[in-house]
Amino acid sequence: MPSLRRSLACALLSVAATGSGCTLAKPVVGAVVGPVILLGGGGGGGGCGCDDGRAAAAVLFVFAGIGAGAGLVTGIISDVQALSGEAADPTANWWDPFATNTDPVR
């Protein structure tokens, strides 16, 4: 059975060979940008009304997980679109974990 390190290296090389690395990059970007998009798009008032910082940290952690998950899904879709030729620009929306590379740039 191949080692995890070898499998990860093969996956990284195959993504690098395709020219589009959305599957690897968008979850990382989504973990950072996801909370900003989710809290910034709420129309204000994004506070939890808590006295301590533990609830705010939990909200940021959950939103980072949502951004990373959305980035993984849209990253895979974006890579498939880039490989199939649907995407004119394979790097469009690389910073938005909730959009693929064929969605209009916001």
C-alpha positions in Angstrom: 0.0 0.0 0.0 1.5 3.4 -1.0 2.4 5.7 1.8 0.4 8.9 2.5 3.4 11.0 1.6 3.7 9.4 -1.8 -0.1 9.7 -2.5 -0.1 13.3 -1.5 2.9 14.0 -3.7 1.2 12.3 -6.6 -2.0 14.3 -6.1 0.0 17.6 -5.9 1.9 16.8 -9.0 -1.2 15.9 -10.9 -2.9 19.1 -9.9 0.2 21.1 -10.8 0.4 19.4 -14.2 -3.2 20.4 -15.0 -2.4 24.1 -14.6 -5.1 24.8 -12.2 -4.7 24.3 -8.5 -8.2 25.3 -7.2 -8.7 22.0 -5.5 -5.7 22.6 -3.2 -5.8 26.4 -3.0 -9.5 27.2 -2.5 -10.0 25.3 0.8 -7.1 27.2 2.3 -8.3 30.5 1.0 -11.8 29.6 2.1 -10.8 29.0 5.6 -9.4 32.5 5.8 -11.8 34.4 3.6 -15.0 32.5 4.4 -15.6 34.1 7.8 -15.0 37.6 6.3 -17.5 36.9 3.5 -20.1 35.3 5.8 -19.8 38.0 8.5 -19.5 40.9 6.0 -22.5 39.9 3.9 -24.9 39.7 6.8 -26.1 43.2 6.5 -24.4 44.3 9.7 -24.8 43.4 13.3 -22.7 40.3 13.1 -22.2 40.2 16.9 -23.4 37.3 19.0 -24.3 39.3 22.0 -22.0 37.4 24.3 -19.9 38.6 27.2 -16.9 36.4 26.5 -14.8 35.7 23.4 -15.4 31.9 23.4 -18.6 32.2 21.4 -17.0 34.6 18.9 -14.1 32.2 18.5 -16.5 29.3 18.0 -18.4 31.2 15.3 -15.2 32.1 13.5 -14.0 28.4 13.7 -17.4 27.2 12.3 -17.3 29.9 9.5 -13.8 28.9 8.6 -14.9 25.3 8.3 -17.8 26.3 6.1 -15.4 28.4 3.9 -12.9 25.5 3.7 -15.7 23.0 2.8 -17.2 25.3 0.2 -13.7 26.1 -1.2 -13.1 22.3 -1.6 -16.3 21.7 -3.5 -16.0 24.8 -5.7 -12.3 24.1 -6.2 -13.1 20.6 -7.6 -15.8 22.0 -9.8 -13.5 24.8 -11.0 -10.7 22.3 -11.8 -13.2 20.2 -13.8 -14.4 23.2 -15.6 -10.9 24.3 -16.4 -9.9 20.8 -17.6 -13.0 20.5 -19.8 -12.5 24.0 -21.4 -15.7 25.6 -20.0 -13.7 28.3 -18.1 -12.2 31.0 -20.1 -10.1 32.1 -17.2 -9.2 29.3 -14.8 -8.1 31.7 -12.1 -11.3 33.7 -12.0 -12.9 33.8 -8.5 -9.9 32.1 -6.9 -10.4 34.2 -3.8 -14.1 33.4 -3.4 -14.8 30.0 -1.8 -18.5 30.2 -2.7 -18.0 30.8 -6.5 -16.6 28.7 -9.3 -14.4 30.0 -12.1 -17.3 30.3 -14.5 -19.4 32.4 -12.1 -19.4 36.2 -12.7 -16.7 37.9 -10.8 -18.2 39.9 -7.9 
